[in-house]
Amino acid sequence: MFENVRAEMARNGYTNKDVAKELGISEWAFGQKLNGYSQFKLDEMAKIRQLLKNNLSIEYLFFADSIRGGANAATN
């Protein structure tokens, strides 16, 4: 789930712990969101997009699964 977020985090050298700290949530909570057990809030999506600094769209990062026909995507 959220493979594009994971890939961009890796390209930019961010760990789950790094991103969780930037979002002000626990590493566990961030992991829950990445694995689809809870939802990202819109402000969290925007903050992650800003953190990655690659001019990537929210759609690419968070909704690519649904665009490709996958069952899992972020909602808000």
Distance bins in CASP14 RR format, pairs under 12 A and 6 or more apart:
PFRMAT RR
TARGET T0000
AUTHOR 0000-0000-0000
RMODE 2
METHOD distances of the structure
MODEL  1
1 31 0 0 0 0 1 0 0 0 0 0 0
1 32 0 0 0 0 0 1 0 0 0 0 0
1 33 0 0 0 0 1 0 0 0 0 0 0
1 34 1 0 0 1 0 0 0 0 0 0 0
1 35 1 0 1 0 0 0 0 0 0 0 0
1 36 1 0 1 0 0 0 0 0 0 0 0
1 37 0 0 0 0 1 0 0 0 0 0 0
1 38 0 0 0 0 0 1 0 0 0 0 0
1 39 0 0 0 0 0 1 0 0 0 0 0
1 40 0 0 0 0 0 1 0 0 0 0 0
1 61 0 0 0 0 0 1 0 0 0 0 0
1 62 0 0 0 0 0 1 0 0 0 0 0
1 63 0 0 0 0 0 1 0 0 0 0 0
1 64 0 0 0 0 0 1 0 0 0 0 0
1 65 1 0 0 1 0 0 0 0 0 0 0
1 66 0 0 0 0 0 1 0 0 0 0 0
1 70 0 0 0 0 1 0 0 0 0 0 0
1 71 0 0 0 0 1 0 0 0 0 0 0
1 72 1 0 1 0 0 0 0 0 0 0 0
1 73 0 0 0 0 1 0 0 0 0 0 0
1 74 0 0 0 0 1 0 0 0 0 0 0
2 8 0 0 0 0 1 0 0 0 0 0 0
2 9 0 0 0 0 1 0 0 0 0 0 0
2 16 0 0 0 0 0 1 0 0 0 0 0
2 19 0 0 0 0 0 1 0 0 0 0 0
2 30 0 0 0 0 0 1 0 0 0 0 0
2 31 0 0 0 0 1 0 0 0 0 0 0
2 32 0 0 0 0 0 1 0 0 0 0 0
2 33 1 0 0 1 0 0 0 0 0 0 0
2 34 1 0 1 0 0 0 0 0 0 0 0
2 35 0 0 0 0 1 0 0 0 0 0 0
2 36 1 0 0 1 0 0 0 0 0 0 0
2 37 0 0 0 0 0 1 0 0 0 0 0
2 39 0 0 0 0 0 1 0 0 0 0 0
2 40 0 0 0 0 1 0 0 0 0 0 0
2 44 0 0 0 0 0 1 0 0 0 0 0
2 45 0 0 0 0 0 1 0 0 0 0 0
2 48 0 0 0 0 1 0 0 0 0 0 0
2 58 0 0 0 0 0 1 0 0 0 0 0
2 60 0 0 0 0 0 1 0 0 0 0 0
2 61 1 0 0 1 0 0 0 0 0 0 0
2 62 1 0 0 1 0 0 0 0 0 0 0
2 63 0 0 0 0 1 0 0 0 0 0 0
2 64 0 0 0 0 1 0 0 0 0 0 0
2 65 1 0 0 1 0 0 0 0 0 0 0
2 66 0 0 0 0 0 1 0 0 0 0 0
2 70 0 0 0 0 0 1 0 0 0 0 0
2 72 0 0 0 0 1 0 0 0 0 0 0
2 73 0 0 0 0 1 0 0 0 0 0 0
2 74 1 0 0 1 0 0 0 0 0 0 0
3 9 0 0 0 0 0 1 0 0 0 0 0
3 10 0 0 0 0 0 1 0 0 0 0 0
3 34 0 0 0 0 1 0 0 0 0 0 0
3 35 0 0 0 0 0 1 0 0 0 0 0
3 60 0 0 0 0 0 1 0 0 0 0 0
3 61 0 0 0 0 1 0 0 0 0 0 0
3 62 0 0 0 0 0 1 0 0 0 0 0
3 63 0 0 0 0 0 1 0 0 0 0 0
3 64 1 0 0 1 0 0 0 0 0 0 0
3 65 1 0 0 1 0 0 0 0 0 0 0
3 68 0 0 0 0 0 1 0 0 0 0 0
3 70 0 0 0 0 0 1 0 0 0 0 0
3 72 0 0 0 0 0 1 0 0 0 0 0
3 73 0 0 0 0 0 1 0 0 0 0 0
4 10 0 0 0 0 0 1 0 0 0 0 0
4 11 0 0 0 0 0 1 0 0 0 0 0
4 34 0 0 0 0 0 1 0 0 0 0 0
4 45 0 0 0 0 0 1 0 0 0 0 0
4 48 0 0 0 0 0 1 0 0 0 0 0
4 49 0 0 0 0 0 1 0 0 0 0 0
4 52 0 0 0 0 1 0 0 0 0 0 0
4 54 0 0 0 0 0 1 0 0 0 0 0
4 56 1 0 0 1 0 0 0 0 0 0 0
4 57 0 0 0 0 1 0 0 0 0 0 0
4 58 0 0 0 0 0 1 0 0 0 0 0
4 59 0 0 0 0 1 0 0 0 0 0 0
4 60 1 0 1 0 0 0 0 0 0 0 0
4 61 1 0 1 0 0 0 0 0 0 0 0
4 62 1 0 0 1 0 0 0 0 0 0 0
4 63 0 0 0 0 1 0 0 0 0 0 0
4 64 1 0 1 0 0 0 0 0 0 0 0
4 65 0 0 0 0 1 0 0 0 0 0 0
4 66 0 0 0 0 0 1 0 0 0 0 0
4 67 0 0 0 0 0 1 0 0 0 0 0
4 68 0 0 0 0 0 1 0 0 0 0 0
4 73 0 0 0 0 0 1 0 0 0 0 0
4 74 0 0 0 0 0 1 0 0 0 0 0
5 11 0 0 0 0 0 1 0 0 0 0 0
5 12 0 0 0 0 0 1 0 0 0 0 0
5 14 0 0 0 0 1 0 0 0 0 0 0
5 16 0 0 0 0 0 1 0 0 0 0 0
5 19 0 0 0 0 1 0 0 0 0 0 0
5 30 0 0 0 0 0 1 0 0 0 0 0
5 31 0 0 0 0 0 1 0 0 0 0 0
5 33 0 0 0 0 1 0 0 0 0 0 0
5 34 1 0 0 1 0 0 0 0 0 0 0
5 35 0 0 0 0 0 1 0 0 0 0 0
5 36 0 0 0 0 0 1 0 0 0 0 0
5 40 0 0 0 0 1 0 0 0 0 0 0
5 44 0 0 0 0 0 1 0 0 0 0 0
5 45 0 0 0 0 1 0 0 0 0 0 0
5 47 0 0 0 0 0 1 0 0 0 0 0
5 48 1 0 0 1 0 0 0 0 0 0 0
5 49 0 0 0 0 1 0 0 0 0 0 0
5 51 0 0 0 0 0 1 0 0 0 0 0
5 52 0 0 0 0 1 0 0 0 0 0 0
5 54 0 0 0 0 0 1 0 0 0 0 0
5 56 0 0 0 0 1 0 0 0 0 0 0
5 58 0 0 0 0 0 1 0 0 0 0 0
5 60 0 0 0 0 1 0 0 0 0 0 0
5 61 1 0 1 0 0 0 0 0 0 0 0
5 62 1 0 0 1 0 0 0 0 0 0 0
5 63 0 0 0 0 0 1 0 0 0 0 0
5 64 0 0 0 0 1 0 0 0 0 0 0
5 65 0 0 0 0 0 1 0 0 0 0 0
5 73 0 0 0 0 0 1 0 0 0 0 0
5 74 0 0 0 0 1 0 0 0 0 0 0
6 12 0 0 0 0 0 1 0 0 0 0 0
6 13 0 0 0 0 0 1 0 0 0 0 0
6 14 0 0 0 0 1 0 0 0 0 0 0
6 15 0 0 0 0 0 1 0 0 0 0 0
6 16 0 0 0 0 1 0 0 0 0 0 0
6 19 0 0 0 0 0 1 0 0 0 0 0
6 30 0 0 0 0 0 1 0 0 0 0 0
6 31 0 0 0 0 0 1 0 0 0 0 0
6 33 0 0 0 0 0 1 0 0 0 0 0
6 34 1 0 0 1 0 0 0 0 0 0 0
6 35 0 0 0 0 0 1 0 0 0 0 0
6 48 0 0 0 0 0 1 0 0 0 0 0
6 52 0 0 0 0 0 1 0 0 0 0 0
6 61 0 0 0 0 1 0 0 0 0 0 0
6 62 0 0 0 0 0 1 0 0 0 0 0
6 64 0 0 0 0 0 1 0 0 0 0 0
6 65 0 0 0 0 0 1 0 0 0 0 0
7 13 0 0 0 0 0 1 0 0 0 0 0
7 14 0 0 0 0 0 1 0 0 0 0 0
7 34 0 0 0 0 0 1 0 0 0 0 0
7 52 0 0 0 0 0 1 0 0 0 0 0
7 54 0 0 0 0 0 1 0 0 0 0 0
7 56 0 0 0 0 0 1 0 0 0 0 0
7 60 0 0 0 0 0 1 0 0 0 0 0
7 61 0 0 0 0 1 0 0 0 0 0 0
7 64 0 0 0 0 0 1 0 0 0 0 0
8 14 0 0 0 0 1 0 0 0 0 0 0
8 19 0 0 0 0 0 1 0 0 0 0 0
8 48 0 0 0 0 1 0 0 0 0 0 0
8 49 0 0 0 0 1 0 0 0 0 0 0
8 51 0 0 0 0 1 0 0 0 0 0 0
8 52 1 0 1 0 0 0 0 0 0 0 0
8 53 0 0 0 0 1 0 0 0 0 0 0
8 54 1 0 0 1 0 0 0 0 0 0 0
8 55 0 0 0 0 0 1 0 0 0 0 0
8 56 1 0 0 1 0 0 0 0 0 0 0
8 57 0 0 0 0 0 1 0 0 0 0 0
8 60 0 0 0 0 1 0 0 0 0 0 0
8 61 1 0 0 1 0 0 0 0 0 0 0
8 62 0 0 0 0 0 1 0 0 0 0 0
8 64 0 0 0 0 0 1 0 0 0 0 0
9 15 1 0 0 1 0 0 0 0 0 0 0
9 16 1 0 0 1 0 0 0 0 0 0 0
9 17 0 0 0 0 0 1 0 0 0 0 0
9 18 0 0 0 0 1 0 0 0 0 0 0
9 19 1 0 0 1 0 0 0 0 0 0 0
9 20 0 0 0 0 0 1 0 0 0 0 0
9 22 0 0 0 0 0 1 0 0 0 0 0
9 30 0 0 0 0 0 1 0 0 0 0 0
9 31 0 0 0 0 0 1 0 0 0 0 0
9 34 0 0 0 0 1 0 0 0 0 0 0
9 48 0 0 0 0 1 0 0 0 0 0 0
9 49 0 0 0 0 0 1 0 0 0 0 0
9 51 0 0 0 0 1 0 0 0 0 0 0
9 52 1 0 0 1 0 0 0 0 0 0 0
9 53 0 0 0 0 0 1 0 0 0 0 0
9 54 0 0 0 0 0 1 0 0 0 0 0
9 56 0 0 0 0 0 1 0 0 0 0 0
9 61 0 0 0 0 1 0 0 0 0 0 0
10 16 0 0 0 0 0 1 0 0 0 0 0
10 18 0 0 0 0 0 1 0 0 0 0 0
10 19 0 0 0 0 0 1 0 0 0 0 0
10 52 0 0 0 0 0 1 0 0 0 0 0
11 52 0 0 0 0 1 0 0 0 0 0 0
11 53 0 0 0 0 0 1 0 0 0 0 0
11 54 1 0 0 1 0 0 0 0 0 0 0
11 56 0 0 0 0 0 1 0 0 0 0 0
12 18 0 0 0 0 1 0 0 0 0 0 0
12 19 0 0 0 0 1 0 0 0 0 0 0
12 22 0 0 0 0 0 1 0 0 0 0 0
12 48 0 0 0 0 0 1 0 0 0 0 0
12 49 0 0 0 0 0 1 0 0 0 0 0
12 50 0 0 0 0 0 1 0 0 0 0 0
12 51 1 0 0 1 0 0 0 0 0 0 0
12 52 1 0 1 0 0 0 0 0 0 0 0
12 53 1 0 0 1 0 0 0 0 0 0 0
12 54 1 0 0 1 0 0 0 0 0 0 0
12 56 0 0 0 0 0 1 0 0 0 0 0
13 19 0 0 0 0 0 1 0 0 0 0 0
13 51 0 0 0 0 0 1 0 0 0 0 0
13 52 0 0 0 0 1 0 0 0 0 0 0
13 53 0 0 0 0 0 1 0 0 0 0 0
14 20 0 0 0 0 1 0 0 0 0 0 0
14 21 0 0 0 0 1 0 0 0 0 0 0
14 22 0 0 0 0 1 0 0 0 0 0 0
14 23 0 0 0 0 0 1 0 0 0 0 0
14 30 0 0 0 0 0 1 0 0 0 0 0
14 34 0 0 0 0 0 1 0 0 0 0 0
14 48 0 0 0 0 1 0 0 0 0 0 0
14 51 1 0 0 1 0 0 0 0 0 0 0
14 52 1 0 0 1 0 0 0 0 0 0 0
14 53 0 0 0 0 0 1 0 0 0 0 0
14 54 0 0 0 0 0 1 0 0 0 0 0
15 21 0 0 0 0 1 0 0 0 0 0 0
15 22 0 0 0 0 0 1 0 0 0 0 0
15 27 0 0 0 0 1 0 0 0 0 0 0
15 30 0 0 0 0 1 0 0 0 0 0 0
15 31 0 0 0 0 0 1 0 0 0 0 0
15 34 0 0 0 0 0 1 0 0 0 0 0
16 22 0 0 0 0 0 1 0 0 0 0 0
16 23 0 0 0 0 0 1 0 0 0 0 0
16 25 0 0 0 0 0 1 0 0 0 0 0
16 26 0 0 0 0 0 1 0 0 0 0 0
16 27 1 0 1 0 0 0 0 0 0 0 0
16 28 0 0 0 0 1 0 0 0 0 0 0
16 29 0 0 0 0 0 1 0 0 0 0 0
16 30 1 0 1 0 0 0 0 0 0 0 0
16 31 1 0 1 0 0 0 0 0 0 0 0
16 32 0 0 0 0 0 1 0 0 0 0 0
16 33 0 0 0 0 1 0 0 0 0 0 0
16 34 1 0 0 1 0 0 0 0 0 0 0
16 35 0 0 0 0 0 1 0 0 0 0 0
16 48 0 0 0 0 0 1 0 0 0 0 0
17 23 0 0 0 0 0 1 0 0 0 0 0
17 24 0 0 0 0 0 1 0 0 0 0 0
17 25 0 0 0 0 0 1 0 0 0 0 0
17 26 0 0 0 0 1 0 0 0 0 0 0
17 27 1 0 1 0 0 0 0 0 0 0 0
17 28 0 0 0 0 0 1 0 0 0 0 0
17 29 0 0 0 0 0 1 0 0 0 0 0
17 30 0 0 0 0 1 0 0 0 0 0 0
17 31 0 0 0 0 0 1 0 0 0 0 0
18 24 0 0 0 0 0 1 0 0 0 0 0
18 27 0 0 0 0 1 0 0 0 0 0 0
18 30 0 0 0 0 1 0 0 0 0 0 0
18 48 0 0 0 0 0 1 0 0 0 0 0
18 51 0 0 0 0 1 0 0 0 0 0 0
18 52 0 0 0 0 0 1 0 0 0 0 0
19 25 0 0 0 0 1 0 0 0 0 0 0
19 26 0 0 0 0 0 1 0 0 0 0 0
19 27 0 0 0 0 1 0 0 0 0 0 0
19 29 0 0 0 0 0 1 0 0 0 0 0
19 30 1 0 1 0 0 0 0 0 0 0 0
19 31 0 0 0 0 1 0 0 0 0 0 0
19 33 0 0 0 0 1 0 0 0 0 0 0
19 34 0 0 0 0 1 0 0 0 0 0 0
19 40 0 0 0 0 0 1 0 0 0 0 0
19 44 0 0 0 0 1 0 0 0 0 0 0
19 45 0 0 0 0 0 1 0 0 0 0 0
19 47 0 0 0 0 1 0 0 0 0 0 0
19 48 1 0 0 1 0 0 0 0 0 0 0
19 49 0 0 0 0 0 1 0 0 0 0 0
19 50 0 0 0 0 0 1 0 0 0 0 0
19 51 1 0 0 1 0 0 0 0 0 0 0
19 52 0 0 0 0 1 0 0 0 0 0 0
19 61 0 0 0 0 0 1 0 0 0 0 0
20 26 1 0 0 1 0 0 0 0 0 0 0
20 27 1 0 1 0 0 0 0 0 0 0 0
20 28 0 0 0 0 1 0 0 0 0 0 0
20 29 1 0 0 1 0 0 0 0 0 0 0
20 30 1 1 0 0 0 0 0 0 0 0 0
20 31 1 0 0 1 0 0 0 0 0 0 0
20 32 0 0 0 0 0 1 0 0 0 0 0
20 33 0 0 0 0 1 0 0 0 0 0 0
20 34 0 0 0 0 1 0 0 0 0 0 0
20 44 0 0 0 0 0 1 0 0 0 0 0
20 47 0 0 0 0 0 1 0 0 0 0 0
20 48 0 0 0 0 0 1 0 0 0 0 0
20 51 0 0 0 0 0 1 0 0 0 0 0
21 27 0 0 0 0 1 0 0 0 0 0 0
21 29 0 0 0 0 0 1 0 0 0 0 0
21 30 0 0 0 0 1 0 0 0 0 0 0
21 47 0 0 0 0 0 1 0 0 0 0 0
21 51 0 0 0 0 0 1 0 0 0 0 0
22 30 0 0 0 0 1 0 0 0 0 0 0
22 43 0 0 0 0 0 1 0 0 0 0 0
22 44 0 0 0 0 1 0 0 0 0 0 0
22 46 0 0 0 0 0 1 0 0 0 0 0
22 47 1 0 0 1 0 0 0 0 0 0 0
22 48 1 0 0 1 0 0 0 0 0 0 0
22 49 0 0 0 0 0 1 0 0 0 0 0
22 50 0 0 0 0 1 0 0 0 0 0 0
22 51 1 0 1 0 0 0 0 0 0 0 0
22 52 0 0 0 0 0 1 0 0 0 0 0
23 29 0 0 0 0 1 0 0 0 0 0 0
23 30 1 0 0 1 0 0 0 0 0 0 0
23 31 0 0 0 0 0 1 0 0 0 0 0
23 33 0 0 0 0 1 0 0 0 0 0 0
23 34 0 0 0 0 0 1 0 0 0 0 0
23 40 0 0 0 0 1 0 0 0 0 0 0
23 41 0 0 0 0 1 0 0 0 0 0 0
23 43 0 0 0 0 1 0 0 0 0 0 0
23 44 1 0 1 0 0 0 0 0 0 0 0
23 45 0 0 0 0 0 1 0 0 0 0 0
23 46 0 0 0 0 0 1 0 0 0 0 0
23 47 1 0 1 0 0 0 0 0 0 0 0
23 48 1 0 0 1 0 0 0 0 0 0 0
23 49 0 0 0 0 0 1 0 0 0 0 0
23 50 0 0 0 0 0 1 0 0 0 0 0
23 51 0 0 0 0 1 0 0 0 0 0 0
24 30 0 0 0 0 1 0 0 0 0 0 0
24 41 0 0 0 0 0 1 0 0 0 0 0
24 43 0 0 0 0 0 1 0 0 0 0 0
24 44 0 0 0 0 1 0 0 0 0 0 0
24 47 0 0 0 0 1 0 0 0 0 0 0
24 48 0 0 0 0 0 1 0 0 0 0 0
24 51 0 0 0 0 0 1 0 0 0 0 0
25 31 0 0 0 0 1 0 0 0 0 0 0
25 32 0 0 0 0 1 0 0 0 0 0 0
25 33 0 0 0 0 1 0 0 0 0 0 0
25 34 0 0 0 0 0 1 0 0 0 0 0
25 38 0 0 0 0 0 1 0 0 0 0 0
25 40 0 0 0 0 0 1 0 0 0 0 0
25 41 0 0 0 0 1 0 0 0 0 0 0
25 43 0 0 0 0 0 1 0 0 0 0 0
25 44 1 0 0 1 0 0 0 0 0 0 0
25 47 0 0 0 0 0 1 0 0 0 0 0
25 48 0 0 0 0 0 1 0 0 0 0 0
26 32 0 0 0 0 1 0 0 0 0 0 0
26 33 0 0 0 0 0 1 0 0 0 0 0
26 38 0 0 0 0 0 1 0 0 0 0 0
27 33 0 0 0 0 0 1 0 0 0 0 0
27 34 0 0 0 0 0 1 0 0 0 0 0
28 34 0 0 0 0 0 1 0 0 0 0 0
28 35 0 0 0 0 0 1 0 0 0 0 0
28 37 0 0 0 0 0 1 0 0 0 0 0
28 38 0 0 0 0 0 1 0 0 0 0 0
29 35 0 0 0 0 0 1 0 0 0 0 0
29 36 0 0 0 0 0 1 0 0 0 0 0
29 37 0 0 0 0 1 0 0 0 0 0 0
29 38 1 0 0 1 0 0 0 0 0 0 0
29 39 0 0 0 0 0 1 0 0 0 0 0
29 40 0 0 0 0 0 1 0 0 0 0 0
29 41 0 0 0 0 0 1 0 0 0 0 0
29 44 0 0 0 0 1 0 0 0 0 0 0
30 36 0 0 0 0 0 1 0 0 0 0 0
30 37 0 0 0 0 0 1 0 0 0 0 0
30 38 0 0 0 0 1 0 0 0 0 0 0
30 40 0 0 0 0 1 0 0 0 0 0 0
30 44 0 0 0 0 1 0 0 0 0 0 0
30 47 0 0 0 0 0 1 0 0 0 0 0
30 48 0 0 0 0 1 0 0 0 0 0 0
31 37 1 0 0 1 0 0 0 0 0 0 0
31 38 0 0 0 0 1 0 0 0 0 0 0
31 40 0 0 0 0 0 1 0 0 0 0 0
31 44 0 0 0 0 0 1 0 0 0 0 0
32 38 1 0 1 0 0 0 0 0 0 0 0
32 39 0 0 0 0 1 0 0 0 0 0 0
32 40 0 0 0 0 0 1 0 0 0 0 0
33 39 1 0 0 1 0 0 0 0 0 0 0
33 40 1 0 1 0 0 0 0 0 0 0 0
33 41 0 0 0 0 1 0 0 0 0 0 0
33 44 1 0 0 1 0 0 0 0 0 0 0
33 45 0 0 0 0 1 0 0 0 0 0 0
33 48 0 0 0 0 1 0 0 0 0 0 0
33 62 0 0 0 0 0 1 0 0 0 0 0
33 72 0 0 0 0 0 1 0 0 0 0 0
33 74 0 0 0 0 1 0 0 0 0 0 0
33 75 0 0 0 0 0 1 0 0 0 0 0
33 76 0 0 0 0 0 1 0 0 0 0 0
34 40 0 0 0 0 1 0 0 0 0 0 0
34 44 0 0 0 0 0 1 0 0 0 0 0
34 48 0 0 0 0 0 1 0 0 0 0 0
34 61 0 0 0 0 0 1 0 0 0 0 0
34 62 0 0 0 0 0 1 0 0 0 0 0
34 72 0 0 0 0 0 1 0 0 0 0 0
34 74 0 0 0 0 0 1 0 0 0 0 0
35 72 0 0 0 0 1 0 0 0 0 0 0
36 62 0 0 0 0 0 1 0 0 0 0 0
36 65 0 0 0 0 0 1 0 0 0 0 0
36 71 0 0 0 0 0 1 0 0 0 0 0
36 72 1 0 0 1 0 0 0 0 0 0 0
36 73 0 0 0 0 1 0 0 0 0 0 0
36 74 0 0 0 0 1 0 0 0 0 0 0
36 75 0 0 0 0 0 1 0 0 0 0 0
37 72 0 0 0 0 0 1 0 0 0 0 0
38 44 0 0 0 0 0 1 0 0 0 0 0
38 74 0 0 0 0 0 1 0 0 0 0 0
38 75 0 0 0 0 0 1 0 0 0 0 0
38 76 0 0 0 0 0 1 0 0 0 0 0
39 45 0 0 0 0 1 0 0 0 0 0 0
39 62 0 0 0 0 0 1 0 0 0 0 0
39 72 0 0 0 0 0 1 0 0 0 0 0
39 73 0 0 0 0 1 0 0 0 0 0 0
39 74 1 0 0 1 0 0 0 0 0 0 0
39 75 1 0 1 0 0 0 0 0 0 0 0
39 76 1 0 0 1 0 0 0 0 0 0 0
40 46 0 0 0 0 1 0 0 0 0 0 0
40 47 0 0 0 0 1 0 0 0 0 0 0
40 48 1 0 0 1 0 0 0 0 0 0 0
40 49 0 0 0 0 0 1 0 0 0 0 0
40 58 0 0 0 0 1 0 0 0 0 0 0
40 61 0 0 0 0 1 0 0 0 0 0 0
40 62 1 0 0 1 0 0 0 0 0 0 0
40 63 0 0 0 0 0 1 0 0 0 0 0
40 73 0 0 0 0 0 1 0 0 0 0 0
40 74 1 0 1 0 0 0 0 0 0 0 0
40 75 0 0 0 0 1 0 0 0 0 0 0
40 76 1 0 0 1 0 0 0 0 0 0 0
41 47 0 0 0 0 1 0 0 0 0 0 0
41 48 0 0 0 0 0 1 0 0 0 0 0
41 58 0 0 0 0 0 1 0 0 0 0 0
41 62 0 0 0 0 0 1 0 0 0 0 0
41 74 0 0 0 0 1 0 0 0 0 0 0
41 75 0 0 0 0 0 1 0 0 0 0 0
41 76 1 0 0 1 0 0 0 0 0 0 0
42 48 0 0 0 0 0 1 0 0 0 0 0
42 49 0 0 0 0 0 1 0 0 0 0 0
42 58 0 0 0 0 1 0 0 0 0 0 0
42 62 0 0 0 0 1 0 0 0 0 0 0
42 74 0 0 0 0 1 0 0 0 0 0 0
42 75 0 0 0 0 1 0 0 0 0 0 0
42 76 1 0 1 0 0 0 0 0 0 0 0
43 49 0 0 0 0 0 1 0 0 0 0 0
43 50 0 0 0 0 0 1 0 0 0 0 0
43 58 0 0 0 0 0 1 0 0 0 0 0
43 76 0 0 0 0 1 0 0 0 0 0 0
44 50 0 0 0 0 0 1 0 0 0 0 0
44 51 0 0 0 0 0 1 0 0 0 0 0
44 58 0 0 0 0 0 1 0 0 0 0 0
44 61 0 0 0 0 0 1 0 0 0 0 0
44 62 0 0 0 0 1 0 0 0 0 0 0
44 74 0 0 0 0 1 0 0 0 0 0 0
44 76 0 0 0 0 1 0 0 0 0 0 0
45 51 0 0 0 0 0 1 0 0 0 0 0
45 52 0 0 0 0 0 1 0 0 0 0 0
45 56 0 0 0 0 0 1 0 0 0 0 0
45 57 0 0 0 0 0 1 0 0 0 0 0
45 58 1 0 1 0 0 0 0 0 0 0 0
45 59 0 0 0 0 0 1 0 0 0 0 0
45 60 0 0 0 0 0 1 0 0 0 0 0
45 61 1 0 0 1 0 0 0 0 0 0 0
45 62 1 0 1 0 0 0 0 0 0 0 0
45 63 0 0 0 0 1 0 0 0 0 0 0
45 73 0 0 0 0 0 1 0 0 0 0 0
45 74 1 0 0 1 0 0 0 0 0 0 0
45 75 0 0 0 0 0 1 0 0 0 0 0
45 76 1 0 0 1 0 0 0 0 0 0 0
46 52 0 0 0 0 0 1 0 0 0 0 0
46 56 0 0 0 0 0 1 0 0 0 0 0
46 57 0 0 0 0 0 1 0 0 0 0 0
46 58 1 0 0 1 0 0 0 0 0 0 0
46 61 0 0 0 0 0 1 0 0 0 0 0
46 62 0 0 0 0 0 1 0 0 0 0 0
46 74 0 0 0 0 0 1 0 0 0 0 0
46 76 0 0 0 0 0 1 0 0 0 0 0
47 53 0 0 0 0 0 1 0 0 0 0 0
47 58 0 0 0 0 0 1 0 0 0 0 0
47 61 0 0 0 0 0 1 0 0 0 0 0
48 54 0 0 0 0 0 1 0 0 0 0 0
48 56 0 0 0 0 1 0 0 0 0 0 0
48 57 0 0 0 0 0 1 0 0 0 0 0
48 58 0 0 0 0 1 0 0 0 0 0 0
48 60 0 0 0 0 0 1 0 0 0 0 0
48 61 1 0 0 1 0 0 0 0 0 0 0
48 62 0 0 0 0 1 0 0 0 0 0 0
48 74 0 0 0 0 0 1 0 0 0 0 0
49 55 0 0 0 0 1 0 0 0 0 0 0
49 56 1 0 0 1 0 0 0 0 0 0 0
49 57 1 0 0 1 0 0 0 0 0 0 0
49 58 1 0 1 0 0 0 0 0 0 0 0
49 59 0 0 0 0 0 1 0 0 0 0 0
49 60 0 0 0 0 1 0 0 0 0 0 0
49 61 1 0 0 1 0 0 0 0 0 0 0
49 62 0 0 0 0 1 0 0 0 0 0 0
49 74 0 0 0 0 0 1 0 0 0 0 0
50 56 0 0 0 0 0 1 0 0 0 0 0
50 58 0 0 0 0 0 1 0 0 0 0 0
50 61 0 0 0 0 0 1 0 0 0 0 0
51 61 0 0 0 0 0 1 0 0 0 0 0
52 58 0 0 0 0 0 1 0 0 0 0 0
52 60 0 0 0 0 0 1 0 0 0 0 0
52 61 1 0 0 1 0 0 0 0 0 0 0
52 62 0 0 0 0 0 1 0 0 0 0 0
54 60 0 0 0 0 1 0 0 0 0 0 0
54 61 0 0 0 0 1 0 0 0 0 0 0
55 61 0 0 0 0 0 1 0 0 0 0 0
56 62 0 0 0 0 1 0 0 0 0 0 0
56 63 0 0 0 0 0 1 0 0 0 0 0
56 64 0 0 0 0 0 1 0 0 0 0 0
57 63 0 0 0 0 1 0 0 0 0 0 0
57 64 0 0 0 0 1 0 0 0 0 0 0
57 67 0 0 0 0 0 1 0 0 0 0 0
58 64 0 0 0 0 0 1 0 0 0 0 0
58 67 0 0 0 0 0 1 0 0 0 0 0
58 73 0 0 0 0 0 1 0 0 0 0 0
58 74 0 0 0 0 1 0 0 0 0 0 0
58 76 0 0 0 0 0 1 0 0 0 0 0
59 65 0 0 0 0 0 1 0 0 0 0 0
59 66 0 0 0 0 1 0 0 0 0 0 0
59 67 1 0 0 1 0 0 0 0 0 0 0
59 68 0 0 0 0 0 1 0 0 0 0 0
59 73 0 0 0 0 1 0 0 0 0 0 0
59 74 0 0 0 0 0 1 0 0 0 0 0
60 66 0 0 0 0 0 1 0 0 0 0 0
60 67 0 0 0 0 1 0 0 0 0 0 0
60 68 0 0 0 0 0 1 0 0 0 0 0
60 73 0 0 0 0 0 1 0 0 0 0 0
60 74 0 0 0 0 0 1 0 0 0 0 0
61 67 0 0 0 0 0 1 0 0 0 0 0
61 73 0 0 0 0 0 1 0 0 0 0 0
61 74 0 0 0 0 1 0 0 0 0 0 0
62 72 0 0 0 0 0 1 0 0 0 0 0
62 73 1 0 0 1 0 0 0 0 0 0 0
62 74 1 0 1 0 0 0 0 0 0 0 0
62 75 0 0 0 0 1 0 0 0 0 0 0
62 76 0 0 0 0 1 0 0 0 0 0 0
63 69 0 0 0 0 0 1 0 0 0 0 0
63 70 0 0 0 0 0 1 0 0 0 0 0
63 72 0 0 0 0 0 1 0 0 0 0 0
63 73 1 0 1 0 0 0 0 0 0 0 0
63 74 1 0 0 1 0 0 0 0 0 0 0
63 75 0 0 0 0 1 0 0 0 0 0 0
63 76 0 0 0 0 0 1 0 0 0 0 0
64 70 0 0 0 0 1 0 0 0 0 0 0
64 72 0 0 0 0 0 1 0 0 0 0 0
64 73 0 0 0 0 1 0 0 0 0 0 0
64 74 0 0 0 0 0 1 0 0 0 0 0
65 71 1 0 0 1 0 0 0 0 0 0 0
65 72 1 0 1 0 0 0 0 0 0 0 0
65 73 1 0 1 0 0 0 0 0 0 0 0
65 74 0 0 0 0 1 0 0 0 0 0 0
65 75 0 0 0 0 0 1 0 0 0 0 0
66 72 1 0 0 1 0 0 0 0 0 0 0
66 73 1 1 0 0 0 0 0 0 0 0 0
66 74 0 0 0 0 1 0 0 0 0 0 0
66 75 0 0 0 0 1 0 0 0 0 0 0
67 73 0 0 0 0 1 0 0 0 0 0 0
67 74 0 0 0 0 0 1 0 0 0 0 0
END
